[in-house]
Amino acid sequence: MNIPSTLKTTGRAAASLALVALSTAAAFAQEAAPAAAPAAPAAPTPVLDTGNTAWMLTSTALVLMMTIPGLALFYGGMVRKKNVLATIMQSFAITCLVTVLWFMFGYSLAFTTNESASMNAYIGGFSRFFHHGITVSTLWLPGVSNIPEFVFSMFQMTFAIITPALIAGAFAERMKFSALLLFMGLWLVFVYAPIAHWVWGGGFLGAAGVLDFAGGTVVHINAGVAGLVCALVLGKREGYGTTNMAPHNLVYSVIGASLLWVGWFGFNAGSELAADGLAGAAMMNTQVATAAAALAWMFAEWIVAKKPSVLGIISGAVAGLVAVTPASGFVNPTGAFVVGIVAGVICYLSAVKLKHALGYDDSLDAFGVHGIGGIVGALLTGALADPAINALGKDASVGKQIYGIIFTILWTAIATFVILYIVKALVGLRPSTQEEVEGLDVTQHGEVVP
């Protein structure tokens, strides 16, 4: 077919324009495609943080040292010579017992999520019984602390160890060893694990905004109140008020208190779960509050009793350590200084004056120092929390802290009372009068200190 030249020219022009248009559209499409659907970057895989892990391994060893030998020597030096071995044995045996129970049940009940959302407010689940499912690659808080879960569990185990060991100071020199083992085992499962979950494991107190950086509520109020209930249920030591019950070796107690002080840096600074600035602030706060409380107790005693005693200054130091525990990661050093002074004076009055006024026999002042000191520290955390130290401090309030204190006291007191009467029905609580007078070293363990 013969096509006119004008049509040929027009056709070639149209074809050229079409090619240019297609090329331009393709270019725009290539430029627009990345903008319209950018590729999502892959989430980084959590990697173990060696610095945090090294600090947590160190902190764990420091906290374990607080119980053995720290608390063992601190308490052992304050009892009479005929009971020193029994008292030290209590700390050592509790360490062994709680280790096994924590591995089996305690960790899972305290720090896992219960399958029932309603029950999770009060107790954890069963998924980590016998540490099932944890491997060397399992991290605690991936993307945050990035430490092995084995290390986290071991760190928390040392807290679970020292808490029941503190209770023993309230009934020192008058509980059967068999009763002690049964009581401490039940208490760990039914009192410590639930309260640890309430505050630190996703339970209702933590959700309500109760602040407890390292254990003022979970450890000290808990142990102190349980100790008071034990002292009341067991009754006074034979000869209390008439027989000389002075400490047999305060050198042991000074060594023990010093080990507690050093170990407490792992307790408080370690509770940050990381080697960072907040851990450093917690360490400084611990030192300042402890020294201030020791001096406050010493001067209060100097004014009232006319002489500053060795037992007084070390008791004041422990009171400061206790009170700053909940506050250590929330207050600034000035706040820690205030915490120390207040705790030193109030715990002196509680341990020396209140105990005698009310007539209960808290042998080594577990309630007077740990219970009262923990309450003081919890309240002052709500009053003195500094958001510049920890952003969580912006929501702190004394009211929230009182809420946590009340629930802890109620559950601890009721559950401890019930457990004591179960133990009493099964094995009895106290040795015979003759055995107690002779001393628990020989009657319970067949050994004596020469």
DRENDO-1510 file (C-alpha; in Angstrom, 1 decimal, always signed):
<recs>
REC; n; res; u; v; w
REC; 1; MET; +0.0; +0.0; +0.0 .
REC; 2; ASN; +1.3; +3.5; -0.9 .
REC; 3; ILE; +1.4; +5.9; +2.1 .
REC; 4; PRO; +1.6; +9.7; +1.5 .
REC; 5; SER; +4.9; +11.3; +2.6 .
REC; 6; THR; +3.1; +13.7; +5.0 .
REC; 7; LEU; +1.6; +10.8; +6.9 .
REC; 8; LYS; +5.0; +9.1; +7.1 .
REC; 9; THR; +6.5; +12.3; +8.6 .
REC; 10; THR; +3.6; +12.7; +11.0 .
REC; 11; GLY; +3.8; +9.1; +12.1 .
REC; 12; ARG; +7.5; +9.2; +12.8 .
REC; 13; ALA; +7.0; +12.4; +14.9 .
REC; 14; ALA; +4.2; +10.7; +16.9 .
REC; 15; ALA; +6.3; +7.6; +17.5 .
REC; 16; SER; +9.2; +9.7; +18.7 .
REC; 17; LEU; +7.0; +11.6; +21.1 .
REC; 18; ALA; +5.6; +8.4; +22.4 .
REC; 19; LEU; +9.0; +7.0; +23.1 .
REC; 20; VAL; +10.1; +10.1; +25.0 .
REC; 21; ALA; +6.9; +10.0; +27.1 .
REC; 22; LEU; +7.4; +6.3; +28.0 .
REC; 23; SER; +11.1; +7.0; +28.9 .
REC; 24; THR; +10.1; +9.9; +31.1 .
REC; 25; ALA; +7.4; +8.0; +32.8 .
REC; 26; ALA; +9.7; +5.1; +33.5 .
REC; 27; ALA; +12.3; +7.5; +35.0 .
REC; 28; PHE; +9.7; +9.0; +37.3 .
REC; 29; ALA; +8.5; +5.6; +38.3 .
REC; 30; GLN; +12.1; +4.5; +39.2 .
REC; 31; GLU; +12.5; +7.7; +41.4 .
REC; 32; ALA; +9.1; +7.4; +43.0 .
REC; 33; ALA; +9.2; +3.7; +43.9 .
REC; 34; PRO; +11.8; +4.0; +46.8 .
REC; 35; ALA; +9.9; +7.0; +48.2 .
REC; 36; ALA; +6.6; +5.3; +48.1 .
REC; 37; ALA; +7.7; +2.0; +49.7 .
REC; 38; PRO; +11.0; +2.4; +51.6 .
REC; 39; ALA; +12.6; -0.9; +52.7 .
REC; 40; ALA; +12.1; -1.4; +56.5 .
REC; 41; PRO; +15.5; -1.8; +58.3 .
REC; 42; ALA; +16.0; -5.1; +60.0 .
REC; 43; ALA; +15.8; -5.0; +63.8 .
REC; 44; PRO; +19.2; -5.4; +65.4 .
REC; 45; THR; +19.7; -8.8; +67.2 .
REC; 46; PRO; +20.2; -8.3; +70.9 .
REC; 47; VAL; +23.8; -9.0; +71.9 .
REC; 48; LEU; +25.1; -9.8; +75.3 .
REC; 49; ASP; +26.7; -6.7; +76.9 .
REC; 50; THR; +30.0; -7.8; +78.4 .
REC; 51; GLY; +30.4; -4.7; +80.6 .
REC; 52; ASN; +27.0; -5.1; +82.2 .
REC; 53; THR; +27.5; -8.8; +82.6 .
REC; 54; ALA; +30.9; -8.3; +84.3 .
REC; 55; TRP; +29.4; -5.8; +86.8 .
REC; 56; MET; +26.5; -8.1; +87.5 .
REC; 57; LEU; +28.7; -11.1; +88.1 .
REC; 58; THR; +30.7; -9.0; +90.6 .
REC; 59; SER; +27.6; -7.6; +92.3 .
REC; 60; THR; +26.2; -11.1; +92.7 .
REC; 61; ALA; +29.3; -12.2; +94.5 .
REC; 62; LEU; +29.2; -9.1; +96.7 .
REC; 63; VAL; +25.6; -9.7; +97.8 .
REC; 64; LEU; +26.3; -13.3; +98.6 .
REC; 65; MET; +29.1; -12.2; +100.8 .
REC; 66; MET; +26.6; -10.1; +102.7 .
REC; 67; THR; +25.1; -13.3; +104.1 .
REC; 68; ILE; +28.1; -15.6; +104.3 .
REC; 69; PRO; +30.2; -14.5; +106.0 .
REC; 70; GLY; +28.9; -10.9; +106.6 .
REC; 71; LEU; +25.5; -11.5; +108.4 .
REC; 72; ALA; +26.7; -14.7; +109.9 .
REC; 73; LEU; +29.5; -12.8; +111.7 .
REC; 74; PHE; +27.4; -9.8; +112.5 .
REC; 75; TYR; +24.8; -11.8; +114.2 .
REC; 76; GLY; +27.2; -14.4; +115.6 .
REC; 77; GLY; +29.1; -11.8; +117.5 .
REC; 78; MET; +26.0; -10.3; +119.1 .
REC; 79; VAL; +24.7; -13.5; +120.7 .
REC; 80; ARG; +26.1; -15.3; +123.8 .
REC; 81; LYS; +29.0; -17.6; +123.4 .
REC; 82; LYS; +26.9; -20.7; +123.9 .
REC; 83; ASN; +24.8; -19.8; +120.8 .
REC; 84; VAL; +27.4; -18.5; +118.4 .
REC; 85; LEU; +27.7; -21.7; +116.3 .
REC; 86; ALA; +24.0; -22.1; +116.1 .
REC; 87; THR; +23.6; -18.5; +114.9 .
REC; 88; ILE; +26.2; -18.8; +112.3 .
REC; 89; MET; +24.8; -22.2; +111.2 .
REC; 90; GLN; +21.4; -20.5; +110.6 .
REC; 91; SER; +22.9; -18.1; +108.0 .
REC; 92; PHE; +24.9; -20.8; +106.3 .
REC; 93; ALA; +22.0; -23.4; +106.2 .
REC; 94; ILE; +19.5; -20.8; +105.0 .
REC; 95; THR; +21.9; -19.9; +102.1 .
REC; 96; CYS; +22.0; -23.6; +101.1 .
REC; 97; LEU; +18.2; -24.1; +101.5 .
REC; 98; VAL; +17.1; -21.0; +99.6 .
REC; 99; THR; +19.6; -21.7; +96.8 .
REC; 100; VAL; +17.9; -25.0; +96.1 .
REC; 101; LEU; +14.3; -23.7; +96.5 .
REC; 102; TRP; +15.1; -20.6; +94.3 .
REC; 103; PHE; +16.4; -22.9; +91.5 .
REC; 104; MET; +13.4; -25.1; +91.8 .
REC; 105; PHE; +10.5; -22.8; +92.3 .
REC; 106; GLY; +11.3; -19.3; +93.7 .
REC; 107; TYR; +12.7; -17.6; +90.6 .
REC; 108; SER; +9.8; -18.6; +88.4 .
REC; 109; LEU; +7.2; -17.6; +90.9 .
REC; 110; ALA; +8.8; -14.2; +91.4 .
REC; 111; PHE; +10.0; -13.2; +88.0 .
REC; 112; THR; +7.9; -14.8; +85.2 .
REC; 113; THR; +4.6; -13.9; +83.8 .
REC; 114; ASN; +1.6; -15.9; +85.0 .
REC; 115; GLU; -0.6; -17.2; +82.1 .
REC; 116; SER; -3.6; -15.7; +83.9 .
REC; 117; ALA; -3.5; -12.0; +83.6 .
REC; 118; SER; -5.5; -11.5; +86.8 .
REC; 119; MET; -3.2; -13.8; +88.8 .
REC; 120; ASN; -0.1; -12.1; +87.4 .
REC; 121; ALA; -0.8; -9.2; +89.6 .
REC; 122; TYR; +0.0; -11.4; +92.6 .
REC; 123; ILE; +2.2; -14.3; +91.6 .
REC; 124; GLY; +4.4; -15.4; +88.6 .
REC; 125; GLY; +4.0; -18.5; +86.5 .
REC; 126; PHE; +5.6; -21.9; +86.4 .
REC; 127; SER; +7.5; -21.7; +83.1 .
REC; 128; ARG; +10.9; -21.4; +84.8 .
REC; 129; PHE; +10.6; -24.2; +87.4 .
REC; 130; PHE; +14.0; -25.8; +87.7 .
REC; 131; HIS; +15.1; -23.0; +85.3 .
REC; 132; HIS; +13.5; -24.8; +82.4 .
REC; 133; GLY; +14.0; -23.1; +79.1 .
REC; 134; ILE; +17.0; -20.9; +80.1 .
REC; 135; THR; +20.1; -21.4; +78.0 .
REC; 136; VAL; +23.5; -19.7; +77.9 .
REC; 137; SER; +22.1; -17.5; +75.1 .
REC; 138; THR; +19.0; -16.4; +77.0 .
REC; 139; LEU; +19.2; -12.7; +77.8 .
REC; 140; TRP; +17.3; -10.9; +80.6 .
REC; 141; LEU; +15.7; -7.8; +79.2 .
REC; 142; PRO; +16.9; -8.0; +75.6 .
REC; 143; GLY; +17.7; -4.5; +74.2 .
REC; 144; VAL; +18.0; -3.1; +77.8 .
REC; 145; SER; +20.4; -4.8; +80.1 .
REC; 146; ASN; +21.4; -7.6; +77.8 .
REC; 147; ILE; +22.8; -9.8; +80.6 .
REC; 148; PRO; +22.4; -13.6; +80.7 .
REC; 149; GLU; +19.2; -14.7; +82.4 .
REC; 150; PHE; +21.3; -17.1; +84.5 .
REC; 151; VAL; +23.2; -14.1; +85.9 .
REC; 152; PHE; +19.9; -12.2; +86.7 .
REC; 153; SER; +18.5; -15.2; +88.4 .
REC; 154; MET; +21.6; -15.7; +90.5 .
REC; 155; PHE; +21.7; -12.1; +91.4 .
REC; 156; GLN; +18.1; -12.2; +92.6 .
REC; 157; MET; +18.8; -15.5; +94.4 .
REC; 158; THR; +21.3; -13.6; +96.7 .
REC; 159; PHE; +18.5; -11.2; +97.7 .
REC; 160; ALA; +16.2; -14.2; +98.4 .
REC; 161; ILE; +19.0; -15.7; +100.6 .
REC; 162; ILE; +19.6; -12.7; +102.8 .
REC; 163; THR; +16.0; -11.8; +103.4 .
REC; 164; PRO; +15.0; -14.9; +105.5 .
REC; 165; ALA; +18.5; -14.9; +107.1 .
REC; 166; LEU; +17.7; -11.4; +108.4 .
REC; 167; ILE; +14.6; -12.7; +110.1 .
REC; 168; ALA; +16.7; -15.1; +112.2 .
REC; 169; GLY; +18.0; -12.1; +114.2 .
REC; 170; ALA; +14.6; -11.5; +115.8 .
REC; 171; PHE; +14.4; -15.0; +117.3 .
REC; 172; ALA; +18.1; -15.7; +117.9 .
REC; 173; GLU; +19.0; -18.1; +120.7 .
REC; 174; ARG; +15.5; -19.7; +120.9 .
REC; 175; MET; +14.3; -21.6; +117.8 .
REC; 176; LYS; +14.8; -25.3; +117.1 .
REC; 177; PHE; +17.0; -25.9; +114.0 .
REC; 178; SER; +14.4; -28.2; +112.5 .
REC; 179; ALA; +11.7; -25.6; +112.9 .
REC; 180; LEU; +14.0; -23.0; +111.3 .
REC; 181; LEU; +14.5; -25.0; +108.2 .
REC; 182; LEU; +10.8; -25.8; +107.8 .
REC; 183; PHE; +9.8; -22.2; +108.5 .
REC; 184; MET; +12.3; -20.6; +106.1 .
REC; 185; GLY; +11.4; -22.9; +103.3 .
REC; 186; LEU; +7.7; -22.2; +103.5 .
REC; 187; TRP; +8.3; -18.5; +104.1 .
REC; 188; LEU; +10.4; -18.2; +100.9 .
REC; 189; VAL; +7.7; -19.7; +98.7 .
REC; 190; PHE; +4.6; -18.1; +100.3 .
REC; 191; VAL; +5.9; -14.7; +101.4 .
REC; 192; TYR; +9.1; -13.6; +99.7 .
REC; 193; ALA; +8.4; -14.8; +96.2 .
REC; 194; PRO; +4.9; -13.2; +96.0 .
REC; 195; ILE; +6.1; -9.9; +97.4 .
REC; 196; ALA; +9.1; -9.8; +95.0 .
REC; 197; HIS; +6.7; -10.4; +92.2 .
REC; 198; TRP; +4.4; -7.6; +93.4 .
REC; 199; VAL; +7.1; -5.0; +93.3 .
REC; 200; TRP; +9.7; -6.2; +90.7 .
REC; 201; GLY; +8.1; -9.0; +88.7 .
REC; 202; GLY; +5.2; -7.2; +87.1 .
REC; 203; GLY; +2.8; -7.4; +90.0 .
REC; 204; PHE; +0.3; -4.8; +91.3 .
REC; 205; LEU; +2.6; -2.8; +93.6 .
REC; 206; GLY; +5.0; -2.1; +90.8 .
REC; 207; ALA; +2.2; -1.2; +88.5 .
REC; 208; ALA; +0.8; +1.2; +91.1 .
REC; 209; GLY; +4.1; +3.1; +91.0 .
REC; 210; VAL; +5.6; +1.9; +94.3 .
REC; 211; LEU; +9.3; +2.6; +94.1 .
REC; 212; ASP; +11.8; +0.2; +95.6 .
REC; 213; PHE; +15.2; +0.4; +93.8 .
REC; 214; ALA; +16.9; -2.4; +95.7 .
REC; 215; GLY; +14.7; -4.0; +98.4 .
REC; 216; GLY; +13.5; -1.6; +101.1 .
REC; 217; THR; +10.0; -3.2; +100.8 .
REC; 218; VAL; +10.8; -6.6; +99.3 .
REC; 219; VAL; +13.7; -7.3; +101.7 .
REC; 220; HIS; +13.8; -5.1; +104.8 .
REC; 221; ILE; +10.2; -4.3; +105.6 .
REC; 222; ASN; +9.4; -7.9; +104.7 .
REC; 223; ALA; +12.1; -9.4; +106.9 .
REC; 224; GLY; +11.6; -6.9; +109.7 .
REC; 225; VAL; +7.8; -7.5; +110.1 .
REC; 226; ALA; +8.3; -11.3; +109.8 .
REC; 227; GLY; +10.9; -11.0; +112.5 .
REC; 228; LEU; +8.6; -9.1; +114.8 .
REC; 229; VAL; +5.9; -11.7; +114.4 .
REC; 230; CYS; +8.4; -14.5; +115.1 .
REC; 231; ALA; +9.6; -12.7; +118.3 .
REC; 232; LEU; +6.0; -12.3; +119.5 .
REC; 233; VAL; +4.9; -15.9; +118.7 .
REC; 234; LEU; +8.0; -17.5; +120.2 .
REC; 235; GLY; +8.1; -15.3; +123.3 .
REC; 236; LYS; +11.1; -14.0; +125.1 .
REC; 237; ARG; +14.4; -15.8; +125.7 .
REC; 238; GLU; +14.7; -17.7; +129.0 .
REC; 239; GLY; +16.0; -15.1; +131.5 .
REC; 240; TYR; +15.3; -12.1; +129.3 .
REC; 241; GLY; +15.4; -9.0; +131.5 .
REC; 242; THR; +17.2; -10.7; +134.4 .
REC; 243; THR; +20.2; -12.6; +132.8 .
REC; 244; ASN; +23.1; -10.8; +131.2 .
REC; 245; MET; +22.7; -11.2; +127.4 .
REC; 246; ALA; +25.5; -8.9; +126.3 .
REC; 247; PRO; +27.2; -9.7; +123.0 .
REC; 248; HIS; +30.1; -12.2; +123.4 .
REC; 249; ASN; +32.4; -10.9; +120.7 .
REC; 250; LEU; +31.9; -7.5; +119.1 .
REC; 251; VAL; +35.0; -7.9; +117.0 .
REC; 252; TYR; +33.1; -10.5; +115.0 .
REC; 253; SER; +30.2; -8.1; +114.7 .
REC; 254; VAL; +32.4; -5.3; +113.4 .
REC; 255; ILE; +33.9; -7.5; +110.8 .
REC; 256; GLY; +30.4; -8.7; +109.8 .
REC; 257; ALA; +29.1; -5.1; +109.6 .
REC; 258; SER; +32.1; -4.1; +107.5 .
REC; 259; LEU; +31.4; -7.0; +105.1 .
REC; 260; LEU; +27.8; -6.0; +104.9 .
REC; 261; TRP; +28.8; -2.4; +104.1 .
REC; 262; VAL; +31.1; -3.4; +101.2 .
REC; 263; GLY; +28.7; -6.1; +99.9 .
REC; 264; TRP; +25.9; -3.5; +99.9 .
REC; 265; PHE; +27.4; -1.8; +96.9 .
REC; 266; GLY; +26.5; -4.9; +94.9 .
REC; 267; PHE; +23.1; -4.9; +96.6 .
REC; 268; ASN; +22.2; -1.2; +95.6 .
REC; 269; ALA; +24.4; -0.3; +92.6 .
REC; 270; GLY; +24.0; -3.8; +91.2 .
REC; 271; SER; +20.2; -3.3; +91.2 .
REC; 272; GLU; +20.6; -1.0; +88.2 .
REC; 273; LEU; +21.5; -4.2; +86.2 .
REC; 274; ALA; +24.0; -2.2; +84.2 .
REC; 275; ALA; +27.4; -0.5; +84.6 .
REC; 276; ASP; +26.2; +3.1; +84.0 .
REC; 277; GLY; +25.8; +6.5; +85.7 .
REC; 278; LEU; +22.8; +5.5; +87.7 .
REC; 279; ALA; +24.7; +2.6; +89.2 .
REC; 280; GLY; +27.4; +5.1; +90.2 .
REC; 281; ALA; +24.8; +7.4; +91.8 .
REC; 282; ALA; +23.4; +4.4; +93.8 .
REC; 283; MET; +26.9; +3.6; +95.0 .
REC; 284; MET; +27.6; +7.2; +96.1 .
REC; 285; ASN; +24.2; +7.4; +97.8 .
REC; 286; THR; +24.9; +4.1; +99.7 .
REC; 287; GLN; +28.2; +5.4; +101.1 .
REC; 288; VAL; +26.8; +8.8; +102.1 .
REC; 289; ALA; +23.7; +7.5; +103.8 .
REC; 290; THR; +25.5; +4.8; +105.7 .
REC; 291; ALA; +28.2; +7.1; +107.1 .
REC; 292; ALA; +25.5; +9.7; +108.1 .
REC; 293; ALA; +23.4; +7.1; +109.8 .
REC; 294; ALA; +26.3; +5.6; +111.7 .
REC; 295; LEU; +27.2; +9.1; +113.0 .
REC; 296; ALA; +23.6; +10.0; +113.8 .
REC; 297; TRP; +23.1; +6.8; +115.9 .
REC; 298; MET; +26.5; +7.3; +117.6 .
REC; 299; PHE; +25.7; +10.9; +118.6 .
REC; 300; ALA; +22.2; +10.1; +119.7 .
REC; 301; GLU; +23.5; +7.3; +121.9 .
REC; 302; TRP; +26.3; +9.6; +123.2 .
REC; 303; ILE; +23.7; +12.2; +124.2 .
REC; 304; VAL; +21.3; +9.7; +125.8 .
REC; 305; ALA; +23.6; +7.0; +127.2 .
REC; 306; LYS; +26.6; +9.3; +127.7 .
REC; 307; LYS; +29.0; +6.9; +125.8 .
REC; 308; PRO; +29.3; +6.1; +122.1 .
REC; 309; SER; +29.5; +2.3; +121.8 .
REC; 310; VAL; +30.9; +0.1; +119.1 .
REC; 311; LEU; +27.6; -1.8; +118.9 .
REC; 312; GLY; +25.9; +1.5; +118.4 .
REC; 313; ILE; +28.0; +2.8; +115.5 .
REC; 314; ILE; +27.8; -0.5; +113.6 .
REC; 315; SER; +24.1; -0.8; +114.2 .
REC; 316; GLY; +23.7; +2.8; +112.9 .
REC; 317; ALA; +25.7; +1.9; +109.7 .
REC; 318; VAL; +23.4; -1.0; +109.0 .
REC; 319; ALA; +20.3; +1.2; +109.6 .
REC; 320; GLY; +21.7; +3.6; +107.0 .
REC; 321; LEU; +22.3; +0.8; +104.5 .
REC; 322; VAL; +18.7; -0.5; +105.1 .
REC; 323; ALA; +17.1; +2.9; +104.7 .
REC; 324; VAL; +18.9; +4.0; +101.6 .
REC; 325; THR; +18.2; +0.7; +99.8 .
REC; 326; PRO; +14.8; +1.7; +98.3 .
REC; 327; ALA; +16.1; +5.2; +97.7 .
REC; 328; SER; +19.6; +4.6; +96.3 .
REC; 329; GLY; +18.6; +4.8; +92.6 .
REC; 330; PHE; +16.1; +7.6; +93.0 .
REC; 331; VAL; +17.6; +10.3; +95.3 .
REC; 332; ASN; +20.6; +12.6; +94.9 .
REC; 333; PRO; +23.4; +12.5; +97.4 .
REC; 334; THR; +21.9; +15.3; +99.5 .
REC; 335; GLY; +18.7; +13.2; +99.7 .
REC; 336; ALA; +20.8; +10.2; +100.7 .
REC; 337; PHE; +22.4; +12.3; +103.5 .
REC; 338; VAL; +19.0; +13.2; +104.8 .
REC; 339; VAL; +17.9; +9.5; +104.6 .
REC; 340; GLY; +20.9; +8.5; +106.6 .
REC; 341; ILE; +20.5; +11.0; +109.4 .
REC; 342; VAL; +16.8; +10.3; +109.9 .
REC; 343; ALA; +17.3; +6.6; +109.8 .
REC; 344; GLY; +20.1; +6.7; +112.3 .
REC; 345; VAL; +18.1; +8.6; +114.9 .
REC; 346; ILE; +14.8; +6.8; +114.4 .
REC; 347; CYS; +16.3; +3.3; +114.3 .
REC; 348; TYR; +18.2; +4.0; +117.5 .
REC; 349; LEU; +15.0; +5.1; +119.3 .
REC; 350; SER; +13.2; +2.0; +117.9 .
REC; 351; ALA; +15.9; -0.6; +118.8 .
REC; 352; VAL; +16.8; +0.8; +122.2 .
REC; 353; LYS; +13.7; +2.6; +123.5 .
REC; 354; LEU; +10.6; +1.3; +121.7 .
REC; 355; LYS; +11.6; -2.4; +122.1 .
REC; 356; HIS; +12.0; -1.9; +125.9 .
REC; 357; ALA; +8.8; +0.2; +126.2 .
REC; 358; LEU; +6.7; -2.4; +124.5 .
REC; 359; GLY; +8.5; -5.4; +126.1 .
REC; 360; TYR; +9.0; -7.7; +123.1 .
REC; 361; ASP; +12.3; -9.6; +122.7 .
REC; 362; ASP; +13.7; -8.8; +119.2 .
REC; 363; SER; +17.0; -10.4; +120.0 .
REC; 364; LEU; +19.3; -8.6; +117.5 .
REC; 365; ASP; +16.9; -5.8; +116.4 .
REC; 366; ALA; +15.7; -7.3; +113.1 .
REC; 367; PHE; +12.5; -5.3; +113.3 .
REC; 368; GLY; +14.0; -2.2; +115.0 .
REC; 369; VAL; +16.7; -1.8; +112.3 .
REC; 370; HIS; +15.4; -3.6; +109.2 .
REC; 371; GLY; +11.6; -3.2; +109.6 .
REC; 372; ILE; +11.7; +0.4; +110.9 .
REC; 373; GLY; +14.6; +1.4; +108.7 .
REC; 374; GLY; +12.9; -0.1; +105.6 .
REC; 375; ILE; +9.7; +1.9; +106.4 .
REC; 376; VAL; +11.7; +5.1; +106.8 .
REC; 377; GLY; +13.6; +4.6; +103.6 .
REC; 378; ALA; +10.4; +3.8; +101.6 .
REC; 379; LEU; +8.7; +6.9; +102.8 .
REC; 380; LEU; +11.7; +9.2; +102.2 .
REC; 381; THR; +12.0; +7.7; +98.7 .
REC; 382; GLY; +8.6; +9.1; +97.9 .
REC; 383; ALA; +9.4; +12.5; +99.4 .
REC; 384; LEU; +13.0; +12.9; +98.1 .
REC; 385; ALA; +13.0; +11.2; +94.7 .
REC; 386; ASP; +14.9; +13.3; +92.1 .
REC; 387; PRO; +13.9; +13.0; +88.4 .
REC; 388; ALA; +17.3; +14.2; +87.4 .
REC; 389; ILE; +18.7; +11.0; +88.9 .
REC; 390; ASN; +16.0; +8.7; +87.7 .
REC; 391; ALA; +13.2; +9.7; +85.4 .
REC; 392; LEU; +10.8; +7.3; +87.4 .
REC; 393; GLY; +11.2; +9.7; +90.3 .
REC; 394; LYS; +8.9; +12.2; +88.6 .
REC; 395; ASP; +5.8; +10.1; +89.6 .
REC; 396; ALA; +7.0; +9.4; +93.2 .
REC; 397; SER; +4.7; +10.2; +96.1 .
REC; 398; VAL; +4.6; +9.3; +99.8 .
REC; 399; GLY; +1.0; +8.1; +99.3 .
REC; 400; LYS; +2.1; +5.4; +96.8 .
REC; 401; GLN; +4.9; +4.3; +99.2 .
REC; 402; ILE; +2.4; +4.0; +102.1 .
REC; 403; TYR; +0.2; +1.9; +99.8 .
REC; 404; GLY; +3.1; -0.5; +99.2 .
REC; 405; ILE; +4.1; -0.5; +102.9 .
REC; 406; ILE; +0.6; -1.4; +104.1 .
REC; 407; PHE; +0.1; -4.3; +101.7 .
REC; 408; THR; +3.6; -5.7; +102.5 .
REC; 409; ILE; +3.0; -5.5; +106.3 .
REC; 410; LEU; -0.4; -7.1; +106.1 .
REC; 411; TRP; +0.6; -10.0; +103.9 .
REC; 412; THR; +3.9; -10.6; +105.7 .
REC; 413; ALA; +2.4; -10.5; +109.2 .
REC; 414; ILE; -0.6; -12.8; +108.4 .
REC; 415; ALA; +1.3; -15.3; +106.3 .
REC; 416; THR; +4.2; -15.5; +108.8 .
REC; 417; PHE; +1.8; -16.1; +111.7 .
REC; 418; VAL; +0.1; -18.9; +109.8 .
REC; 419; ILE; +3.4; -20.5; +108.8 .
REC; 420; LEU; +4.7; -20.4; +112.4 .
REC; 421; TYR; +1.6; -22.2; +113.7 .
REC; 422; ILE; +1.9; -24.9; +111.0 .
REC; 423; VAL; +5.5; -25.4; +111.9 .
REC; 424; LYS; +4.6; -25.5; +115.6 .
REC; 425; ALA; +2.1; -28.2; +115.0 .
REC; 426; LEU; +4.5; -30.3; +112.9 .
REC; 427; VAL; +7.8; -30.1; +114.8 .
REC; 428; GLY; +7.5; -27.5; +117.5 .
REC; 429; LEU; +9.2; -24.1; +117.6 .
REC; 430; ARG; +11.4; -23.9; +120.7 .
REC; 431; PRO; +13.8; -26.3; +122.4 .
REC; 432; SER; +13.1; -27.2; +126.0 .
REC; 433; THR; +13.9; -24.8; +128.7 .
REC; 434; GLN; +16.9; -26.8; +129.8 .
REC; 435; GLU; +18.2; -27.0; +126.2 .
REC; 436; GLU; +17.9; -23.3; +125.8 .
REC; 437; VAL; +19.7; -22.6; +129.1 .
REC; 438; GLU; +22.5; -25.0; +128.1 .
REC; 439; GLY; +22.8; -23.3; +124.7 .
REC; 440; LEU; +21.8; -24.2; +121.2 .
REC; 441; ASP; +25.4; -25.0; +120.1 .
REC; 442; VAL; +25.6; -28.2; +122.1 .
REC; 443; THR; +21.9; -29.1; +122.2 .
REC; 444; GLN; +21.1; -28.5; +118.5 .
REC; 445; HIS; +24.4; -29.2; +116.9 .
REC; 446; GLY; +26.6; -31.1; +119.4 .
REC; 447; GLU; +29.4; -28.6; +119.2 .
REC; 448; VAL; +30.8; -25.8; +121.3 .
REC; 449; VAL; +33.3; -23.0; +120.9 .
REC; 450; PRO; +36.2; -23.7; +123.2 .
</recs>
